[in-house]
Amino acid sequence: MLIASETEKKPYNAGEMILGHIVDDHSWHIISIDDKHISVPLPVILYHEGKLEVFLSSRFHHGHSSYKGFKLGTVEDGEGAFGKVLCVDENDKWTGETPLDFSITKNVFSIFVVVFLISFLVIKASRKSKKSVGKAPKGLLTFVEFVILFIRDDIAIPAIGKKRHEKFLPFLLTVFCFIFVSNIMGLIPFFPGGANVTGNIAVTLVLALFTFFFTNFYANKGYWTHIVNMPGVPWWLKIPIPLMPLVEFIGIFTKPFSLMIRLFANITAGHIIILGFMSIIFIFGSQNIAVGYGVSPIPILFSLFMSLIELLVAYIQAYVFTLLSAIYIGMAYEENHHKKEVAEKH
């Protein structure tokens, strides 16, 4: 636990506060009391010019000092520098270089927490299941079975098919649970909650890439035939300019791209709205404390309302991402409709 204080008291900056909460960080801020900041330092792992540097983020003193030629970027350092580790000269000025950063950041640590929670619940439910063979499930086992049956019966089987769904069920379950638990953890305003994991585009990119690889790696011949030469489309849309094949080929990449952007944008927007409402209190309070207290009930009520909406969004986004992933995988397995029609006529 690190307690740091600032010698200068800066005016309240709502934009910087919101940006500091939605972007990743090299330490986990707990609370600020007057000019003191209480946070949990995290490991900083950097590789630059053939050297590996490992130290705690407390060496940066919340971005107020450099260490071994590195410092945390601020808004003043320019666009895209905020929150990143920068290489600096003797005067602590950014040289324009950034090291390779393999640090255990706030989002990475939160991912570990989410993976631990999911693994713990599943392993515990599995042990209970072995002990209660032939009995009605109770407690945690009931919840885990409900999630598994829901993903299997309402998403995997309808989208992929009864014969092939088992191959992709573990992936769909993992994606749904990871997104849902990460979203819920992000709404908890105290440690170890509050991290914007699914609002980080790098995380949603990796999730979308998994869907992309599953879809195209396991695709059958009919899937690629529909892309190259879609049946039922007029020839003038294929020759001499392969317009439809080009559209279908672009669709291979736009589908996972839409998954990535949808999840990232919805979760980030929710965090920004809630933090924006809470900022109203401090904006008025910086002008007059009495006014700040006077207007505080309205932003708090709106923030509570948005938090309830975000609980619903946490489930919806996990469901939509999992459902669309299953649909895309199912489309890659789908047999040629023309062949089906011929078979039905005979």
N, C-alpha and C positions, 0 to 999 in steps of 0.2 A: 504494500500500500504506500502510495506516494502522496505527500502533502506539499504543494508548492504555493507560493504567494507571489503576487505581482506588486511591484513598487508603484507602477502607474495605474490609475484607475481609468480605464477606457470607457467612453460612452457606449451605451447598449447598441449593438448592431444586430438587428433581427436576421438579415441575410446571412451574415457570418455564422450566427448561431444555428440556423436551419441547415446551412451547408455543412457545418461541422457535425451535425447529427446524421445526415443522410449519406455522407461519404464515409469511406473506410478510415480507420485511425490506427496508429501504432500503440495506443494506450486506451484503456477503458475508463472513461470519465464517470465518476460516481456522483459527485455533488460539488457545488461551489458555495462556499460560505464567505460572504464579503469578498476579500481579495485572496482567499485560499481555495485551491482546487485539489480535491481528493480524487485520486485515480489509481487504477491498477496498471503498473507497467507491464509491457509485453516484450517478448524477445525480438530484437531487430537483427536480421541476418542479411548482410549485404556482400555482394561480390563486385569488386571494381579493380581494374588494372592488375588482374592476377592475384589479388589478395581477398581473403574471406574475413569479414569483420562480424563479430557476434557480441552484442551487448544489450542491455535493457533500455527501453525507450525513455526511462527516467533520466538518462544522460542528456536528453534534449531539453529537459525542464519546460515541457509544454510548448516547445518551439521557440523558447527565448534564448537558447544558446546552441552552439554547434559542438560536435564531438568527433574527433579524428578526421576532420575535413568533411563532415556531413552535417546537415541540419534538416529540420522539417520545413517544407515549403508553406508559405502563407499567401494570402490574397495579394499582398504587395509585391511578391516575387513574379507575378505575371499569370497569364491565363494557363490553366492546366497544371500549375505548380502546387496548388493548395493540397496539403495532406501528404504529398510525396516526399521521399527522402532525396535531397539535392546535394550535389557536390559543391563545396564553397571554397573560396580562397582564404588568405590570411585575414581579410577584413570581413569575413562571413558573407561575402557577396557570391551569388550563384554564378558558377562558371559556365552554365548552359548544359552541363553533363548531369546525368542521373545514373546511379549504380543499378545493377541487377538486384532487385529486392525480393528476397524469399522469406520475409518476416512473417511471424505469427501475428497477424493483425487482428483487429476487433472482429471482423467478419469471419476470418479463418478460425479464431477461437470459438466463435458462436457456432460455426459448422461442426466443430468437434463436440460441442455441448449437445447439439441437435442429434448427431449420429449416436452419441452415448445414450441419450434419452430413448430414442427409437430402438436401439439394440437392447437396452435394459428391459423395456416393456415387452418386446417380442420374445426375448429369452425367458423372461419370467412367465409370460403367458404360455410358452411352449412347455415349460416344466409343469405348470398347473394342468395343462391339457393331458400330459402323460399320467398324472396322478388321478385325473377325474374321467378316465375312459368309461363310457357307458352312462355317465351322469350328465345332467343338464349344466351347461357352462354358467359360471357366476363371476361377478365382479369384473376384473380386468380381462379375463378370458372372453367374456361376453362382448366387450368393446372391440377387442382385437379380431374376433371372429366376424363381428359385424362389418368392420372395415374390409377384411379380406373378401367376404361374400359380396359386399357392395361393389368393390372393384371388379370382381370376377363376373358376377351375374348381370350387372348394369352397365359395365363399360367394356371389359375384355371380350366376353362371348358375343354380345351383339355387334361389336365393331370388327373383331378379328375372325370369329367363328369358333364353334365348339371343338373342332379338331385341332386347331393350331394355337389357341389362346394360352395354353399352359406354358409354352416356350417364352412368352412375353409377360406373363403375369407377375413374376418377381420384379421386373423392371418397372411396370406400371404401379405396383404397390410401393416400391421404393420412391419413385418420383412423387406420388401423391402424398405419402407420409412426410417426406423431406420438405416439400413446399408448404404443406399445411402446418407442420410443427414450426418451421422457420418463420412463417407469417405470424403465428400466435406468439412466439418468443419475441418477435419484433415489436409487438404491442405492449409487452410488459415494460413499464418505465424504469425498472431498477435492475441492477446486476443480478444474474447474467443475461437479462433481457435487454431489449432496446436496440439491438444491432439490425441494420437494414440489409439483411443477407439477400433476400430475393429482390430487393430494390437495387442490387449491384448488378450491372449489366454483364460483368464477367461471369457471374454465377449462372444467370439465365442463359448466357451463351453456351456454357458447358452443358446445361440440361437440354437445350435445343439441339446441340450437336449429337448427343446420345440418341435423340429421336431421329435425327437425320441419318445417322449410321445404321440404326436398326431398320429404318424404312428402306433404305437403298441396298444394304448388304443382303437382306433376306428377300428382296423383291423377286418375283417370278418373271418368266418370259412375257406373259401377257401385259404386265405393268410397263415394261420397256417398249413393247410393241405399240401400246396406246400412246406413248410419248413420241415415238418416231413416226408412226403412221396410224393415227387415230381413225378407227372405222366410223363411217357415217358422216364424215366431214367432207364437203365439196373439194374436188381435186384442185381447184384454183386457189385454195387456201394452203396448198402444199407445194404446188409447182406453178411457176418456176421459183418463187420465193417461199421457202418453208416456214410460212407464218405460224401455223398452228404448232408444228414441232418446236419452234423457237419459244412460243408461249408456254408449252408444256414443260420444256427444259428449264425455263426460268422459274416455273412453279415448283420445281424440285427444291430450290433454294429459298423461295419466298415463304413456303409453308413453315419451316423451322424458324425463319427470320421473324415471322409474325408471332410465333410462340414466345420468342425471346423478348420482343418489344412489348407485347401485351402484358406479360408478367412484370417486367421491369417498370413500365410506365404506371400501371395501376397501383403497385405497392409503394413506389416512390411518391406518387401524387397524394396518397393517403397520409403518409408521414408528413409531407410538406403542409397539407391543410391543417392537420392537428397542431403542428408546431407553429404555424402561422397564427392560429387562434390564440395559443398560449402567449405568443409574442406581444399581442395587443396589451396584455396586462403590464408587461415590462416597459413597453413604449410609453404608455401613459404614466406609469410609475416613475420613469426617469424624469418626467416633467414635474410631476407632483405626486407624492406618495398617497395622499388622500384620494386623488382621482384614480390612481392605480387600483387601490382597494375598492373604490366605488364601482368601477366597470368590470372588475374581476369575475363576478357571478355569470355574466353573459358569455365571455369566452370559455369559461370552464364548462358551462352547460353545452355549448356548441362542440367543445372538444370531447365531452362524454358521449354526445350523440354520434359524432364522427367515429369514435372508438367502437361503438356498437355496430356501426355500418362496416367498419374495418374487420370486425369479427366475421361478419357475413362474407365480406370480400376475401378474407383469408381462406375460407372454404371454397368459394366460387372459383377463385383463381387456381387453386390446386385441382379442383374438379375439371375445369375447362382445359388446363394444360394436359392432364392425364387423358381426358376424353379425346381431344384432338390428336394426341400422340397415338392413341389406339386406332383412331379412324385412319390416320396416315399409314400406319403399319398394315391395317386391314385392306386399304386400297392397293398397297403393294403386293398383297397376296391374292387379291380378287381375280377370279378367273375371267376370261374373255366373255363378255355378254353375248357376243354373236354366236359363240360355240354353245352357250347355254340355251339360247333360243332354238338353234338347230336341233339340239338334243331333245328339247321339250316337244318339238313338232314330230320327231320320230318316235 
